[in-house]
Each structure stands twice: as C-alpha cells, then as structure tokens.
Amino acid sequence: MDHDSEDRGLQYGDGLFETVSCLEGRPRWLPLHLQRLRGGCERLQVRFDAFDALGAEIAAHAAGQGRCTGKLILTRGLARRRGYRPVGDQTPTRILTRHEWPVAPSPAPVSPATQGFRVAISSVKLGLNPLLAGLKHLNRLEQVLAQSAMRDAPLEQVLMLSSAGQVIGGSARPS
C-alpha cells in the first residue's frame, strides 16, 4: 500500500504551503515565510516545531542555484484513521521542491504607452472563511477554477474577488 496516499494533505487538503523566491542561491524573506508558516501551524494545530531545521533545509536547497523558487508543503501527516477529525499525534510531512525561475515570454513589440501588466478579474469568486483568512492552506480549488476559466486569455494575473465583490488576491499565470 502506498502510504503517501494516506497523507492528510492529499486526503483532506490538511496542510500549508509557502513559495519562496531564491536569488543568488539564498531564499528571500525566509524569516517571514517561516513566521507565517508557524502562525498557520498554530491556527490549524499542526504539531510542527522544527522551524530552524526547516529554514536550514530551505537554504541548503537554494544554495548554488542562482535564481529559483522553492515550494514547501507541510501537511499534518499520515491519517491514523478515517474521517476529518485529526487524531492529534501525527508526524507532519514536509515536501520541498525546487523550480526554475519563471521566465516571462517575450511580448510583442508595443509602444511605451501601451506596455503593461495584463490583468483580468475572474468570474470565480472566493469564499469567505475567517478561520482560513491569511493562511496559505492546501485547498486552492477556487484558484484552479479561476485559471481554468481564463485558460486562453493572454494574462499575467487573474484577480480574485470575494462574493461581496472585494479584491481578495490574485492567481499568477505560470510562464
């Protein structure tokens, strides 16, 4: 049996993530990323406390890479039983991946007056849940739907609105 399929991150989206830009082989704003991750773990009651070791691991992952991005996924760990309620003694799972720095496609020649960043507002609205506000949690289906709905539009960013019409955030288009 594949134990990865029993991970609560896969089963329920029970986890957090951080995407860290790295320049000259060093992660940018790493203390702030770790601070947000720590706050997310506290709010979700994920028992993880190896933040110093994790920071060193992220830094080692970026070393010698020039420009790249690192993505950290931290889940609550393996499900010990079926059901949504966590047992509470899981060992969190960390997944760290490294990706090439995104390269923007060469734009068609335009006059300086028309150069810019192409943005649109998605028809997909984000649900409001104060318990999850500000967390970079693993449940991103609304962003997936927003990107799918604007698949063929020549955009760099899709803005996401709440059901009340407030700008909540964006969903960047991959290069």
Secondary structure, 3 states (H helix, E strand, C coil): CCHHHHEHHHHHCCEEEEEEEEECCEECCHHHHHHHHHHHHHHHCCCCCCHHHHHHHHHHHHCCCCCEEEEEEEECCECCCCCCCCCCCCCCEEEEEEEECCCCCCCCCCCCCCCCCCEEEEEEEECCCCCCCCCCECCCHHHHHHHHHCCCCCCCEEEEEECCCCEEEEEECCC
